[in-house]
Structures are given as structure tokens and as C-alpha cells.
Amino acid sequence: MGLNEQDSLILHMPFRYENETAVTKIETLQKNSYSIVDGIIRDVYIKYHNKKKNLIIILTDGSGDLQLRWFHFHESYFKNFIVGNKIRIGGEIRKNFLTTEIIHPKIYDRHKDLSKFLTPIYHSIKGMSQLKIRKKIADLINKQNICDTLPENIIKSFNLMTFSSAIRAIHSPSINIPINSLLQKTHPAWFRIKFDELLANQLSLEISRNIRKKNKARSLQANKEFWNNVKNLINITGIDLTKAQKRAIKEISFDLTHGYPMYRLLQGDVGSGKTIVAVIAALQAITNKTQVAIMTPTEILAEQHYSKISLWFSRLGINTELITSSKSIRERNIIKDNVLNGNISLIIGTQSLIQEYIKFKELGLSIIDEEHRFGVEQRLSLYKKGAEKENETIYPHLLSMSATPIPRTLAMAFLSDMEISIIDELPQNRKPITTKLISDDRREKVLMHVASSVRNGNQAYWVCPLVHDTEKNDLQNAVNTFNHIKDRFTDLNIGLIHSQISGQEKVNTMKSFRDGDLDILVATTVIEVGVDIPNASIMIIDHAERFGLAQLHQLRGRVGRGDVESTCVLLYKNLLSTIAKYRLKAMFETSDGFEIASRDLKIRGPGDFLGTKQSGISLLKFCDLDNDVRIIELAHRAADIIYNKYPEFMKKHLDRWHKSVIDSQTNK
């Protein structure tokens, strides 16, 4: 058996235990517990239940009676039980007002000694019975020398059990170990297993970070010309930077001066002002005679960035261009040539940016907006658009942006290879958004209120979960809602936007809404990301119970961007599920994006939150981010020590964890 196969089995942990170490009196049996009972057969008979035979045995031990029941049995089995005989049985205790019973009990040899250890019960592995799994793991534990992958001083300084002791305590616990501490994973043995799992994760991230630091990038200096450009930009935009924005600008600017690629995440709540921070980073790259690419997940967002940034940069003498799939081939060819010869300093676009025909003269900085909307390969494609210089690749610096704040524990566990800048305050002129929960049966009143408000000069979004009708449900859809509102209020201008219309149509509709030509915009979640219409002050989210918590918060963030007080109405159907109630309650109680993200993580788990759930393998098998924050912090510290001082132990540790855990999950 190879190392990984051995470790895969050792890390295939029990999910419960049976106590076969002692005989229990019938009168003291506890409901749902696994118990062994010695007794005398008092009665044996067949009982019919739903026209099917049940074999019933009444067992007594002088303290009470226990009923044993078999639904499936052979007649020959019936003859083995004779009134007056002594037997030893075991099983899970079921109790009601009249009877204490065990269904299909296990028969033990009364003359053999009882086990001295709790009996582990495992999830099935393809091709292996429960007994075979138990025997193979027991053989490994008892016969193999289970090596430790951590140096002795790490074990001592972090107060850890040895790996072999932890494994034995979990797979073959003595009767003295409280079962609950094993089941709830609070025992020191579980502390060691979780520590090792997190350490492997942290070591991988540490390796990734250091490999990236060996790559070369242009050192983009924050010179006098750059700071003059920043000053001019602030004057042009009239933006009053917050302390958090200034801090983020300083962190990013320092990273850009390095001769290796920056790999930084800029995160902040909706409306916190990430765009201006990214634009200032772009200015630093452009001032150093390199190019910048900004990639967005949607044409709407790309067009919005372009219309805003091109206006600012034109006054600084900087050429800016937009490229999307809506552009004609002729237009794209012209843009391609201008990017290649360096005539364009900043290009903004969707995934068109990562097409092979787009080549840069010298790409200094790649900016990815709403980075969680892109796959790993898409993000890497933009990062890899470096320039060959004397047989070596010069990589661009990379700045990712996200309006979905990532909880600290999640960032520490999975993103510690990235630097993170956090904008944790909103501009002072931002007015709070009032969130209202309103039942669907008051839809008419909501509609009348929206009509009245937009007649007074405001603008409103009405977001639906679907584009069209479907046979499977009666959810409100965008097309029907648009037609209903348009027919109902003929004096109002109503727009419609959803995923099935062309990119150019989306852009044109958003421009009409931004210019004030539309009063109400009926939409699907295509407007979830980055749309900035200051005059829009009302957001109606239809069937709010059908949206995720992060989606709801992002949609709410589309309003509250001007100087008018804004309202977000969560219109919901009654008979809500528990999770739907949790989401709506969270939205009503807080508008803090970091608190929303923390609550969302509890619902979705790290895999779904980070967009890796589709891999089929959980990011962490044993660790719980909510309860194991301290272990995450310790593993983070240990990884730094082991990476720098114990490379041989690092290799052993990664060999054990990276393949064995994946194998053990795949075998479930």
C-alpha cells in the first residue's frame, strides 16, 4: 500500500461510534444510544404488521423487559431462539410510552470478552464493507509506523498531539474519552487533524506566493508626475477621498513599485469608492509608460466604466478605449492595432480582452472588476498577457476588485497568498438606505407608491427573478412585469433589460435610464453588478425570497448613490423557508456588507462563497471556519516557520494531505 493510499484510509474518519465496552441494564437504557444487553429469552412469537411477518423476542434481565424485532428473517432463524436461553445482543435503543426495543439487533458471543475501545462507524467506501474498512484501518494503526510530518519543536511549541496519537484516539478511542468530544470535533486529537489540514492549505498558498515573487514585473514608480496627475484627477472628479480609500491607494502604490507582480485584492462594500482607487492605480502604471487593462463581467459595467473614466482621462491627455463583443470586426481590428502599437494607454472591456488577437505593447497593470465572476483560467489569461523581453516574460501587476466582502477567516484560510486592501467606510455624503420587508399581497400598494414617487422626479428599479414565464412556477417575470406596468401607467416611461437582449441594447437602455429618459427600469439580475445611477432611489426586488443574500445586498447597493434618501423593498411570498427567512432578516437588520458576507458564509459554505463548489470537492473536510478561527491563525503562523526552516517536512506534509484528502472525499 503506497503512502497516499495509506493516508487516505487513515484520514477516512468515523462519523459515529458504538459503545461495545460494557453491558447495560434494561432499566437504565437511554433512547438513541447504542447499548449491549445480557438477558434471558422470555417469549418468542410472530406478529403481523401491515400484512408482513415480524419476529418478536422479549428479553428480560430482572430489571425490565426489552423487545427485539426483526422485519426480515428466515424461518430457520426463528428456531435459534428458545425461551429460557441466555443471549447477548446490541443495537440502537428505541423508546416510546409502552415499549423499549431494538430493531434487528446484533448478536454477540456471550463467552468472549467485551471490547476495550469504542467501535468506529464509517461512511461507505466503494468495494469495501464496514468490517473491511474497520479492519484495514485498524491494521494500519496497529502495524504501520505512522510518521509525523511536523518537526518536534513545532509539535511542542503549538501544543499539539503527535499525529499517531491523534489518529489512534479518533479511530480507536478508549472508553475514557468522552464520545461527544469526538463527535463534535473538540477533542485535542481533532485539534491536531484540523491544524494539519489548515497547515497544508497555508503551505500551498505560501508556495504560490513565493513562486509569483520570482516572476518579473515592471517597477512602476510613484514619481512626481504621477502625484500631479492624481491631484488633477481629484480636481476633475470632485471626489473627496475617505481615509480608507487613501490607505488602499498607498498600499497599492507601494506594491506597484516592486520588481515582481503585485497580486492584490481590493474589496469594499457597494458604493465605497473602489473605482477611483483602481483608476489612481492605473494612473501610476500609465505615468510609467505602460498600458492598463480593466476587465469587467458585463458590457453594461464596461460601458459605464468607459463613459466615466474616458471623460476623466481625456482631460489628462490619456487615450482610453472600450472593447466588447458588440464592436464590429473592423472596429475591433482598429482597436487591436492601437493597443499593439501603444496608442491606447487604457483599454476597458469584457472577456474580449483575453482573446488571443489582443496583444499589448507593454501591459503594466491588469485590473479585474468583480473578480469572483470570472473563472480561474479567465483571470490568469489577463495576467499572462505579459511581454517577452530578452527571452524572459515581464508580467503585469494584478489588481482584483470585489464588492462582495470576504470574511476575515475565509480570507486567512484561502486567500493568504494575496495582499488585501479593504475600504471599510462609505463616503460621507452617502445617505443610508431604508430596507422594507413587504408581503406580496400588498403588491398593489407598492406599485402605486412607486408610480407616485417617479412622478415626483425619482427613478426606480423593479427586479424580477426570471425573464419569461415558466410552467414550473408562478414567479413574477421581467417581461410580464414590464408589460403590466407599461399598460397600467401610460404616462410613465418604462424600460426593460435582461440577459436575453443584445449587449448593445443593454447599453442603450442603461444610457436612457442614466440620462433620465426612463422612469422605471424593469430588470433581472443583469443590473446586480456595478451599475451607478445617482438619481435612482427606489429598488423593488420581486420574490426577494428567491435571491441569495449576496445578490440581495448587491441589488440594494444600486440605490443610495445620490443625495436623495433611498428605499429598498423586499417583496416576498408568504410560507418562507427557514433559509429565506434568515436572508430577509439579515437584510432588514444590517446594511454592513462585511456582516452580510459573514452571515452569507454560514449559509453557503466556503466552496460556494468562493465559487469553487462546482469542483465537487469541499475546500475543507474537517475544519469549520466559524468555530476554528484560532486554529486557522496558528496554522498561518506555523506555515511561515515550516516554509522557511523545514522544507523536507513541508514536502512530507503536502504529500500526505493534498492527495489523501481528495481521495478520501472522492471515495464517499
C-alpha positions in Angstrom: 0.0 0.0 0.0 1.5 3.3 -1.1 1.8 6.4 1.1 -1.2 8.2 -0.3 -3.4 5.1 -0.2 -2.4 4.5 3.4 -3.0 8.2 4.4 -6.4 8.2 2.5 -7.6 5.4 4.7 -6.2 6.9 7.9 -7.9 10.2 7.2 -11.2 8.4 6.4 -12.7 9.4 9.8 -15.6 7.8 11.7 -18.8 9.7 11.8 -20.2 8.0 14.9 -19.2 5.3 17.5 -20.9 2.3 19.1 -20.2 1.5 22.7 -19.5 -2.2 22.9 -17.4 -2.0 26.0 -20.0 -2.7 28.7 -23.3 -4.5 29.4 -26.2 -2.2 30.3 -29.2 -3.0 32.5 -32.5 -2.7 30.6 -34.0 -0.3 33.2 -31.1 2.2 32.5 -31.1 2.1 28.7 -31.1 5.6 27.1 -33.0 6.4 23.9 -30.9 6.5 20.7 -27.8 5.2 22.5 -26.0 2.0 21.3 -26.1 -0.5 24.1 -25.3 -4.1 24.8 -27.7 -6.2 26.9 -27.4 -9.6 28.5 -30.8 -11.3 29.2 -33.0 -14.4 29.2 -35.5 -15.0 26.4 -38.9 -14.8 28.0 -41.1 -15.0 24.9 -40.8 -15.6 21.1 -43.6 -15.1 18.6 -44.6 -13.9 15.2 -46.5 -10.7 14.9 -48.1 -9.4 11.7 -47.7 -5.7 10.8 -49.1 -4.4 7.6 -49.6 -8.0 6.5 -45.9 -8.7 6.9 -44.4 -11.1 9.5 -42.3 -9.6 12.3 -40.2 -11.8 14.6 -40.6 -10.6 18.2 -38.4 -11.7 21.1 -39.0 -10.4 24.6 -35.7 -10.3 26.6 -35.5 -9.8 30.4 -32.6 -9.2 32.8 -34.5 -8.8 36.0 -34.6 -5.0 35.8 -37.0 -4.8 32.9 -38.1 -6.1 29.5 -36.6 -5.3 26.1 -38.4 -6.1 22.8 -36.3 -7.3 19.9 -37.8 -7.0 16.4 -36.8 -8.4 13.0 -38.7 -7.4 9.9 -36.6 -9.6 7.6 -35.7 -13.2 8.7 -35.7 -16.8 7.7 -37.8 -19.4 9.4 -34.6 -21.2 10.4 -33.5 -18.1 12.2 -36.7 -18.3 14.4 -35.6 -21.8 15.7 -32.3 -20.4 17.1 -34.2 -18.5 19.9 -35.6 -20.7 22.7 -37.4 -19.4 25.7 -35.2 -19.6 28.8 -31.9 -19.3 26.8 -29.4 -16.6 27.6 -28.3 -14.3 24.8 -26.2 -11.1 24.4 -27.4 -8.5 21.9 -26.6 -4.9 20.9 -28.2 -2.1 19.0 -29.7 1.4 19.0 -32.3 1.8 21.6 -35.8 3.0 20.5 -38.3 4.1 23.2 -42.0 5.1 23.3 -44.6 5.2 26.0 -45.1 1.5 26.1 -42.0 -0.2 24.7 -38.3 -0.2 24.8 -37.0 -2.0 21.7 -34.1 -2.7 19.3 -34.7 -3.3 15.6 -32.6 -6.0 14.0 -30.1 -6.3 17.0 -26.6 -7.6 16.6 -26.0 -11.0 18.3 -22.8 -11.3 20.3 -20.9 -14.3 21.7 -21.6 -14.2 25.5 -18.3 -16.1 26.2 -16.0 -13.5 24.6 -14.5 -10.5 26.4 -16.1 -7.2 25.5 -14.1 -4.6 23.5 -11.9 -2.2 25.4 -12.4 0.5 22.8 -15.4 2.3 21.2 -16.3 0.9 17.8 -15.9 3.4 14.9 -18.6 3.5 12.2 -17.5 4.9 8.8 -19.1 6.2 5.7 -19.0 3.6 3.0 -16.1 3.2 0.5 -16.8 1.7 -2.8 -16.0 -2.0 -2.8 -15.4 -2.2 1.0 -17.8 -3.4 3.7 -17.9 -1.7 7.1 -16.0 -4.6 8.7 -13.3 -4.4 5.9 -12.9 -0.7 6.3 -12.6 -1.1 10.1 -10.1 -4.0 9.8 -7.9 -2.2 7.2 -7.7 1.0 9.3 -7.0 -1.0 12.5 -4.2 -2.9 10.8 -2.7 0.4 9.6 -2.9 1.9 13.0 -1.5 -1.1 14.8 1.1 -2.4 12.4 2.3 0.6 10.5 4.7 3.2 11.7 2.5 6.3 11.2 5.1 9.0 10.6 4.7 12.6 11.8 5.0 15.3 9.1 5.8 18.1 11.6 9.1 18.8 13.3 9.2 18.1 17.0 9.6 21.7 18.1 6.5 22.7 16.1 4.5 20.0 17.9 5.8 21.2 21.2 5.5 25.0 20.6 2.0 24.7 19.3 0.9 22.3 22.0 -0.1 19.5 19.6 -0.7 15.8 20.0 1.5 13.6 17.8 -0.2 12.6 14.6 -0.2 8.9 15.5 -1.7 9.6 18.9 -4.4 11.8 17.4 -5.2 9.1 14.7 -5.5 6.4 17.4 -7.7 8.5 19.6 -10.1 9.1 16.7 -10.2 5.6 15.1 -9.8 3.5 18.3 -10.9 5.6 21.3 -10.7 4.2 24.8 -13.8 4.2 26.9 -12.3 7.1 29.0 -12.6 9.5 26.0 -15.9 11.4 26.1 -17.7 10.4 22.8 -19.2 13.9 22.4 -15.7 15.5 22.2 -15.0 13.2 19.3 -18.4 13.6 17.6 -18.2 17.4 18.0 -14.6 17.5 17.0 -13.5 19.4 20.1 -11.0 16.7 21.4 -7.3 17.6 21.2 -6.9 14.8 18.6 -9.3 16.7 16.3 -7.4 19.9 17.0 -4.3 18.2 15.5 -6.1 16.9 12.5 -7.7 20.3 11.8 -4.3 22.0 12.3 -2.7 19.7 9.8 -5.4 20.2 7.2 -5.2 24.0 7.5 -1.4 23.9 7.6 -1.3 22.1 4.2 -3.6 24.7 2.8 -1.4 27.6 4.1 1.8 25.9 2.9 0.3 25.7 -0.6 -0.6 29.3 -0.5 2.8 30.2 0.8 4.4 28.3 -2.1 2.1 30.1 -4.6 3.0 33.5 -3.2 6.8 32.8 -3.4 6.7 31.4 -6.9 4.9 34.5 -8.0 7.6 36.7 -6.4 10.2 35.0 -8.6 8.4 36.4 -11.7 9.4 39.7 -13.1 7.3 42.8 -13.5 7.9 46.4 -14.4 8.7 48.6 -11.3 6.1 51.4 -11.5 7.4 54.3 -9.5 5.1 56.7 -7.7 7.0 59.8 -9.1 6.2 63.5 -9.0 4.4 63.3 -12.4 2.1 60.6 -11.0 1.2 62.5 -7.9 0.5 65.6 -10.0 -1.8 63.5 -12.2 -3.6 62.3 -9.1 -4.1 65.8 -7.8 -5.5 66.8 -11.2 -7.8 63.8 -11.3 -9.2 64.6 -7.9 -9.9 68.1 -9.0 -11.6 66.8 -12.2 -13.8 64.3 -10.4 -14.6 66.4 -7.3 -14.3 63.3 -5.2 -13.4 63.7 -1.5 -11.4 60.6 -0.7 -12.1 58.8 2.5 -9.3 57.6 4.9 -9.9 54.0 3.8 -9.5 55.0 0.1 -6.3 56.8 0.9 -5.0 53.8 2.8 -5.8 51.5 -0.1 -4.2 53.8 -2.6 -1.0 53.9 -0.5 -0.9 50.1 -0.2 -1.4 49.5 -4.0 1.0 52.3 -5.0 3.8 50.7 -2.8 3.1 47.2 -4.3 3.4 48.6 -7.9 7.0 49.8 -7.2 8.2 46.2 -6.7 10.0 44.3 -9.5 7.7 41.3 -9.1 4.0 41.3 -9.9 1.5 42.7 -7.4 -1.3 40.3 -6.6 -3.7 42.3 -4.6 -7.5 42.2 -3.9 -9.3 45.5 -3.4 -12.5 44.8 -1.5 -15.1 47.2 -0.2 -18.9 47.4 0.2 -21.1 48.6 -2.6 -20.7 52.3 -3.1 -17.5 52.5 -1.0 -15.5 54.0 -4.0 -13.3 51.2 -5.3 -13.3 52.5 -8.9 -11.5 55.8 -8.1 -8.8 53.8 -6.2 -8.3 51.5 -9.2 -8.2 54.5 -11.6 -5.4 56.0 -9.5 -3.5 52.7 -9.7 -4.0 52.9 -13.5 -2.6 56.4 -13.5 0.6 55.1 -11.8 1.1 52.5 -14.5 0.3 54.9 -17.4 2.7 57.6 -15.9 5.4 54.9 -16.1 4.8 54.5 -19.9 2.9 51.1 -19.6 -0.6 50.1 -20.5 -3.6 49.2 -18.3 -6.4 46.8 -19.0 -9.7 46.8 -17.0 -11.8 43.6 -17.4 -15.5 43.5 -16.3 -18.0 40.7 -16.3 -20.7 42.6 -18.3 -20.9 45.0 -21.2 -23.1 47.3 -19.0 -20.4 47.7 -16.4 -17.6 48.0 -19.1 -19.6 50.8 -20.8 -20.3 52.5 -17.5 -16.6 52.5 -16.6 -15.6 53.7 -20.0 -18.1 56.6 -20.1 -16.8 57.8 -16.7 -13.1 57.1 -16.9 -12.6 58.2 -20.6 -14.2 61.6 -19.6 -11.7 62.0 -16.7 -8.7 60.8 -18.7 -9.4 62.8 -21.8 -8.7 65.9 -19.6 -5.4 64.4 -18.6 -4.4 63.7 -22.2 -4.7 59.9 -21.8 -6.2 57.7 -24.6 -8.9 55.3 -23.5 -10.8 52.7 -25.5 -13.7 50.2 -25.0 -13.8 46.7 -26.5 -16.7 44.4 -26.2 -18.3 41.7 -28.3 -20.8 44.3 -29.7 -18.0 46.0 -31.6 -17.8 45.3 -35.3 -14.8 43.3 -36.7 -13.5 46.5 -38.3 -13.7 48.4 -35.0 -12.0 45.6 -33.2 -9.2 45.4 -35.7 -8.5 49.1 -35.3 -8.5 48.8 -31.5 -6.2 45.8 -31.8 -3.7 47.7 -33.8 -3.8 50.7 -31.5 -3.3 48.5 -28.4 -0.3 46.7 -30.0 1.4 49.9 -31.1 0.8 51.6 -27.7 -1.5 54.4 -28.9 -4.1 53.3 -26.3 -3.0 53.6 -22.7 -6.1 52.2 -21.0 -8.4 49.6 -22.5 -11.7 48.6 -20.8 -13.6 45.5 -21.9 -15.3 42.2 -21.1 -13.8 38.8 -21.9 -12.9 40.2 -25.3 -9.7 41.5 -23.6 -8.4 38.0 -23.1 -8.9 36.9 -26.7 -5.6 35.9 -28.4 -5.8 38.7 -31.0 -5.4 41.3 -28.3 -1.7 41.9 -27.7 -0.2 44.8 -25.8 2.9 46.8 -26.4 3.7 46.8 -22.7 0.9 45.8 -20.3 1.9 47.1 -16.8 -1.3 46.6 -14.9 -4.4 44.3 -15.2 -7.5 45.3 -13.2 -10.3 42.7 -12.8 -13.6 44.1 -11.6 -16.0 41.8 -9.8 -13.2 39.2 -9.9 -15.4 36.4 -8.4 -17.5 36.5 -11.6 -14.6 35.1 -13.6 -13.1 31.6 -13.6 -9.5 31.0 -12.6 -8.4 30.5 -16.2 -10.0 33.8 -17.3 -8.2 35.7 -14.5 -4.9 34.0 -15.4 -5.3 34.8 -19.1 -5.2 38.5 -18.5 -2.3 38.1 -16.0 -0.3 36.1 -18.6 -0.6 38.8 -21.2 3.0 39.9 -20.5 5.7 41.0 -22.9 8.7 39.0 -23.9 11.9 40.9 -23.1 15.2 39.3 -23.9 13.8 35.7 -23.5 12.0 36.4 -20.3 8.4 37.3 -19.6 7.6 40.5 -17.9 4.2 40.0 -16.1 1.7 42.8 -15.4 0.7 43.7 -11.9 -2.7 42.4 -11.0 -5.4 44.2 -9.0 -8.7 42.4 -8.4 -11.8 44.2 -7.2 -14.8 42.8 -5.4 -17.9 44.4 -3.9 -18.6 41.1 -2.1 -16.5 41.5 1.1 -14.8 38.3 2.1 -14.9 37.4 5.8 -11.6 37.6 7.6 -11.5 33.8 8.4 -12.2 32.9 4.8 -9.6 35.3 3.5 -7.0 33.9 6.0 -7.8 30.3 5.2 -7.9 30.6 1.3 -6.6 33.9 0.1 -3.4 34.4 2.2 -1.3 34.3 -1.0 -2.9 37.6 -1.9 -2.5 41.0 -0.4 -5.8 42.6 0.5 -6.8 46.2 0.7 -10.1 46.9 2.5 -12.2 50.0 2.0 -14.3 49.8 5.2 -16.1 53.1 5.1 -18.5 54.8 2.8 -18.2 58.4 1.5 -19.7 60.9 4.0 -22.3 62.2 1.6 -23.9 58.7 1.3 -27.4 58.5 2.8 -28.5 55.3 4.5 -30.9 53.1 2.5 -34.2 52.2 4.2 -35.0 48.5 3.8 -38.6 47.3 4.0 -40.0 43.8 4.0 -43.4 43.7 2.4 -45.6 40.7 1.7 -46.7 40.0 -1.9 -50.3 40.6 -1.0 -49.5 44.3 -0.8 -48.1 44.4 -4.3 -50.7 46.9 -5.5 -49.8 49.4 -2.8 -46.1 49.1 -3.6 -46.8 49.7 -7.3 -48.9 52.8 -6.6 -46.2 54.1 -4.3 -43.5 53.6 -7.0 -45.6 55.4 -9.6 -46.3 58.3 -7.3 -42.6 58.6 -6.4 -41.3 58.6 -10.0 -43.9 61.2 -11.0 -42.1 63.4 -8.4 -38.8 63.1 -10.3 -37.3 59.9 -8.8 -36.3 56.8 -10.7 -36.9 53.2 -9.7 -35.6 49.6 -10.4 -38.0 46.7 -10.4 -36.0 43.5 -10.3 -37.6 40.0 -11.1 -36.0 36.6 -10.7 -37.0 35.4 -14.2 -37.1 36.7 -17.8 -40.1 34.8 -19.1 -43.0 32.7 -17.8 -42.1 29.0 -17.0 -44.5 26.2 -16.5 -42.9 25.1 -13.3 -43.7 28.1 -11.1 -45.7 31.2 -10.8 -42.8 33.6 -10.1 -43.1 37.2 -11.4 -41.0 37.6 -14.6 -39.5 40.7 -16.1 -41.4 40.6 -19.4 -44.8 40.3 -17.9 -44.0 42.8 -15.2 -42.8 45.3 -17.8 -45.9 44.9 -19.9 -48.2 45.2 -16.8 -46.5 48.4 -15.5 -46.4 49.9 -19.1 -50.1 49.2 -19.7 -51.1 50.4 -16.2 -49.2 53.7 -16.2 -49.2 55.0 -19.7 -47.8 58.4 -18.6 -44.6 56.8 -17.4 -41.6 55.7 -19.5 -40.7 52.1 -18.7 -37.6 50.2 -19.7 -36.7 46.5 -19.8 -33.3 44.9 -19.5 -32.4 41.2 -19.2 -29.8 38.7 -20.2 -31.5 37.6 -23.5 -31.3 41.0 -25.2 -28.1 42.0 -27.1 -25.2 43.7 -25.4 -25.8 46.9 -27.3 -29.5 47.0 -26.4 -28.5 46.7 -22.7 -26.0 49.5 -23.1 -28.6 51.7 -24.8 -31.3 51.0 -22.2 -28.9 51.8 -19.3 -27.9 55.0 -21.0 -31.6 56.0 -21.4 -32.1 55.3 -17.7 -28.9 57.2 -16.7 -30.0 60.2 -18.8 -33.4 60.3 -17.1 -35.4 59.2 -20.1 -36.8 56.2 -18.3 -38.8 56.4 -15.0 -38.8 52.7 -14.1 -36.3 50.1 -15.2 -37.7 46.5 -15.1 -34.7 44.1 -14.9 -33.3 40.8 -13.9 -30.0 40.5 -12.0 -28.0 41.8 -15.0 -28.0 45.1 -13.1 -26.7 43.5 -10.0 -23.1 44.5 -10.5 -21.6 47.9 -10.5 -24.4 49.9 -12.1 -24.2 53.5 -10.8 -27.3 55.7 -11.4 -27.3 58.5 -8.8 -30.9 59.6 -9.4 -32.3 56.0 -8.9 -33.7 56.0 -5.3 -36.1 53.1 -5.3 -35.3 49.4 -5.6 -38.1 46.8 -5.7 -36.9 43.2 -5.5 -39.7 40.9 -6.6 -39.8 37.5 -5.0 -36.9 38.5 -2.7 -37.0 35.1 -1.1 -35.6 33.5 -4.3 -32.4 35.5 -4.3 -29.2 34.8 -2.4 -28.1 37.1 0.4 -25.1 38.5 -1.5 -27.4 39.1 -4.5 -29.9 41.0 -2.4 -27.2 43.2 -0.9 -25.7 43.9 -4.3 -29.1 44.8 -5.7 -29.8 47.1 -2.8 -26.5 48.8 -3.5 -27.8 50.1 -6.8 -29.7 52.8 -5.0 -28.5 55.3 -2.4 -25.8 56.7 -4.7 -27.2 60.3 -4.9 -28.3 62.9 -2.5 -31.9 61.6 -2.2 -33.0 59.2 0.6 -33.4 55.8 -0.9 -35.6 52.8 -0.3 -35.2 49.1 -1.0 -38.4 47.0 -0.9 -38.0 43.2 -0.5 -41.3 41.9 -1.9 -41.8 38.3 -0.7 -44.2 35.5 -1.0 -45.6 34.0 2.3 -44.7 30.5 3.5 -41.0 31.3 3.5 -38.4 28.6 4.0 -36.0 28.8 7.1 -33.1 30.0 4.9 -35.3 32.6 3.1 -36.3 34.0 6.5 -32.7 34.1 7.5 -31.7 36.0 4.4 -34.5 38.6 4.6 -33.9 39.1 8.4 -30.2 39.7 7.7 -31.1 42.3 5.0 -33.5 44.1 7.3 -31.1 44.1 10.3 -27.9 45.3 8.7 -26.6 47.1 5.6 -23.0 46.4 6.5 -21.5 44.4 3.6 -19.0 42.6 5.9 -21.7 41.5 8.3 -23.8 40.4 5.3 -20.9 38.4 3.9 -20.3 36.7 7.3 -23.9 35.6 7.5 -23.9 34.5 3.9 -20.9 32.3 4.5 -22.8 30.5 7.2 -25.5 29.6 4.7 -23.4 28.8 1.6 -20.1 27.5 3.0 -16.6 28.4 1.7 -16.8 26.4 -1.5 -19.9 28.1 -2.8 -18.9 31.5 -1.4 -15.6 31.5 -3.3 -17.1 30.0 -6.4 -15.3 26.6 -6.2 -18.3 24.4 -5.2 -18.7 23.1 -8.8 -15.4 21.2 -8.3 -17.4 18.6 -6.3 -14.8 18.7 -3.6 -15.1 20.7 -0.4 -12.4 23.2 0.3 -12.0 21.9 3.8 -13.0 18.5 5.0 -12.5 18.8 8.8 -12.2 22.4 9.7 -15.2 24.7 10.5 -14.4 28.4 9.7 -16.8 29.6 12.3 -15.5 27.6 15.2 -11.9 27.1 14.3 -10.6 30.7 13.9 -7.8 30.1 16.5 -6.6 27.0 14.6 -6.5 29.0 11.3 -4.4 31.7 12.9 -2.0 29.1 14.4 -1.7 27.2 11.1 -0.9 30.5 9.4 1.9 31.2 11.8 3.3 27.6 11.6 3.3 27.7 7.7 5.6 30.6 7.7 8.1 28.8 10.0 7.9 25.5 8.2 8.3 27.0 4.7 11.4 28.9 5.7 13.1 26.4 8.0 11.8 22.9 7.3 11.4 22.3 3.6 11.7 18.5 4.0 8.8 18.4 6.5 6.8 20.7 4.2 7.1 18.2 1.3 6.1 15.3 3.6 3.1 17.2 4.9 1.8 18.2 1.5 2.3 14.7 0.2 0.0 13.4 2.9 -2.7 16.0 2.7 -3.1 17.1 -0.8 -3.8 13.8 -2.4 -5.1 11.7 0.5 -7.9 14.1 1.5 -9.1 14.5 -2.1 -9.1 10.6 -2.5 -11.0 10.1 0.7 -13.7 12.6 -0.3 -14.0 11.0 -3.8 -14.5 7.6 -2.3 -17.6 8.6 -0.3 
